[in-house]
Structure formats: C-alpha cells, structure tokens
Amino acid sequence: MEVKERENMIGVLPKRKTMLYRQSQGNRDTTVYPTTPDHNIQSTTQGMTQALRVGKHLRRVMDNDGGSPDL
C-alpha cells in the first residue's frame, strides 16, 4: 500500500485490536473438541465472569481515550 493510500485510510481503520481470552468447556474437557464444532463450545461460569470483567474494563478504557462509543 502506498503512502497516499495509507493517509486516506486514517480515521477509517480502528485505533487498536483487542484479543480476549475466556475459559471454555474445551479448556476444562479437551474431549469435546472431536465431537463439537468450536462455535458450539460454551463458556464456563468462570469464563463468563472473565469476559464480563474484561468488557467493563475495556469500556472504561475506550471512554477515557475517545474510543468508539459503539463498544
């Protein structure tokens, strides 16, 4: 990508990428992987707690630095 093209993309691309981890049933019992597609493997109770905690933290971070209001 040329410099001019990159300059045109400023304001269109996200400011950051965020990867989240949360515990799933597959982390607790690896035998589910051969029989269950990844998108059907559910979070554990602990995983849901982790995801909610991280979501609240990310909302504070985004609110404080002018991030997307849609988050």
C-alpha positions as CSV (number, residue, x, y, z in Angstrom):
1,M,0.0,0.0,0.0
2,E,1.4,3.4,-1.0
3,V,1.8,6.3,1.4
4,K,-1.1,8.3,-0.1
5,E,-3.4,5.3,0.2
6,R,-2.5,4.9,3.9
7,E,-3.1,8.5,4.5
8,N,-6.6,8.2,3.1
9,M,-7.3,5.3,5.5
10,I,-6.6,7.3,8.6
11,G,-9.8,7.7,10.6
12,V,-11.2,4.6,8.8
13,L,-9.1,1.9,10.5
14,P,-9.6,1.0,14.2
15,K,-7.2,2.6,16.7
16,R,-6.4,-0.8,18.2
17,K,-7.1,-4.5,18.0
18,T,-8.1,-6.4,21.2
19,M,-7.8,-10.1,21.8
20,L,-9.8,-11.6,24.7
21,Y,-9.5,-14.9,26.5
22,R,-12.2,-16.6,28.4
23,Q,-12.3,-20.1,29.8
24,S,-14.5,-22.5,27.8
25,Q,-15.7,-26.0,28.3
26,G,-13.0,-27.1,25.9
27,N,-10.3,-25.8,28.3
28,R,-11.8,-27.9,31.1
29,D,-12.5,-31.0,29.0
30,T,-10.5,-31.4,25.8
31,T,-12.5,-34.5,24.7
32,V,-15.3,-32.1,23.4
33,Y,-13.1,-30.9,20.5
34,P,-13.5,-34.0,18.3
35,T,-17.3,-34.0,18.7
36,T,-18.3,-30.4,19.0
37,P,-17.5,-27.5,16.5
38,D,-15.6,-24.6,18.0
39,H,-18.5,-22.2,17.7
40,N,-20.7,-24.5,19.8
41,I,-18.2,-24.9,22.7
42,Q,-19.7,-22.9,25.5
43,S,-18.0,-20.7,28.1
44,T,-17.7,-21.9,31.7
45,T,-19.2,-19.8,34.5
46,Q,-15.6,-18.6,35.2
47,G,-15.2,-17.8,31.5
48,M,-18.4,-15.6,31.6
49,T,-17.1,-13.8,34.7
50,Q,-13.8,-13.2,32.9
51,A,-15.5,-11.9,29.8
52,L,-17.8,-9.5,31.7
53,R,-14.9,-8.2,33.8
54,V,-12.8,-7.5,30.7
55,G,-15.7,-5.9,28.9
56,K,-16.2,-3.5,31.8
57,H,-12.5,-2.6,31.8
58,L,-12.5,-2.1,28.1
59,R,-15.5,0.2,28.2
60,R,-13.6,2.4,30.8
61,V,-10.5,2.4,28.6
62,M,-12.4,3.3,25.5
63,D,-14.5,6.0,27.3
64,N,-11.3,7.6,28.7
65,D,-9.4,7.8,25.4
66,G,-12.1,8.8,22.9
67,G,-12.6,5.2,21.6
68,S,-15.7,4.0,19.8
69,P,-19.0,4.8,21.5
70,D,-20.4,1.7,20.0
71,L,-18.2,-0.6,22.1
